[in-house]
Amino acid sequence: MGQFHRGSAGEWIAPTDITVNKGDEYILLNNSQPKKWKVVTTSGNEALVPSVCFIVPPSNKEALDAISRLESSHQTIVNMWHQLHTNMQSLLPWLCLHRDMQQVRSWTLLMFRSLNPEDYKQILSNLERHYQEFMRQSQDSQMFGADDRIQLEREYKLTTQHYEKLLQSLERGEQDEVSCKQYVTQLKDIRLQLESCEKRTINKIRQPLVKDPLGECKQRLSEQQKIHLELEGIQKNLNTVTEKTEKVLAMPEQLSSAPTLRSELDLTSQKMDRVYSLSTIYLEK
């Protein structure tokens, strides 16, 4: 581009490009050079022009106000999006936590006993994780206030307490199951003792008196008294086992061995009554 020459009436003339007239408006493209600015005319021509030819007008108030409104609207939208995002972040663990709590609270001891330990431990791990996530995410959420967090914390504690009770009952049930089987064995042993006493008593009844009826009768009576004392000892033992057995059978949650224990108790009690009555009648006669 050639040199600019100052024209008449205060004009700058660019011989090959543009003429800068007083009052004309141009678009400033680049003012990185102090003495010459790159501008473009309304017709689209670009040129380097002495910077002294121009006055930069003050900022357009309407344009600045419009920009300010746009920035304010943009910030409002960003804040709304951030709040909605925060709300959704707190809602997801809330839903998962309620699902976990409902599942744990639905467990009975019978259901809990049928679960694989790895399964219910995983569910409890999820419950704890979702609870911690909710308490953390809900701090800035508009969907949940302080009262909501307090209520949920109360429900969470009740749920974990229910789990602890089930776990304790399960462990206690395993111990009771062992005791139940031990009582069954003890009752069978008592019934064997009763059968022995019954057999000896029946033999005395059926065996005829031969040489010395009076002497043999006294001897058998003495032997039967010993059997009767043995039966009284068996009766005391049976009473002790029965008392323990009834406590196990009265438990709310029935053990798997409970039907067998009940059957053994009934059979042994009936056997005790029958053999004791037989011995009593024998002694009285």
Sequence and secondary structure as in RCSB ss.txt:
>XXXX:A:sequence
MGQFHRGSAGEWIAPTDITVNKGDEYILLNNSQPKKWKVVTTSGNEALVPSVCFIVPPSNKEALDAISRLESSHQ
TIVNMWHQLHTNMQSLLPWLCLHRDMQQVRSWTLLMFRSLNPEDYKQILSNLERHYQEFMRQSQDSQMFGADDRI
QLEREYKLTTQHYEKLLQSLERGEQDEVSCKQYVTQLKDIRLQLESCEKRTINKIRQPLVKDPLGECKQRLSEQQ
KIHLELEGIQKNLNTVTEKTEKVLAMPEQLSSAPTLRSELDLTSQKMDRVYSLSTIYLEK
>XXXX:A:secstr
    EE GGG EE SSS EE TT   EEEE  SSSEEEEE TTS EEEEEGGG       HHHHHHHHHHHHHHH
HHHHHHHHHHHHHHHHHHHHHHHHHHHHHHT  HHHHHHS HHHHHHHHHHHHHHHHHHHHHGGG SS  HHHHH
HHHHHHHHHHHHHHHHHHHHHHHHHHHHHHHHHHHHHHHHHHHHHHHHHHHHHHHHS   S HHHHHHHHHHHHH
HHHHHHHHHHHHHHHHHHHHHHHHTSSS  TTHHHHHHHHHHHHHHHHHHHHHHHHHHH 
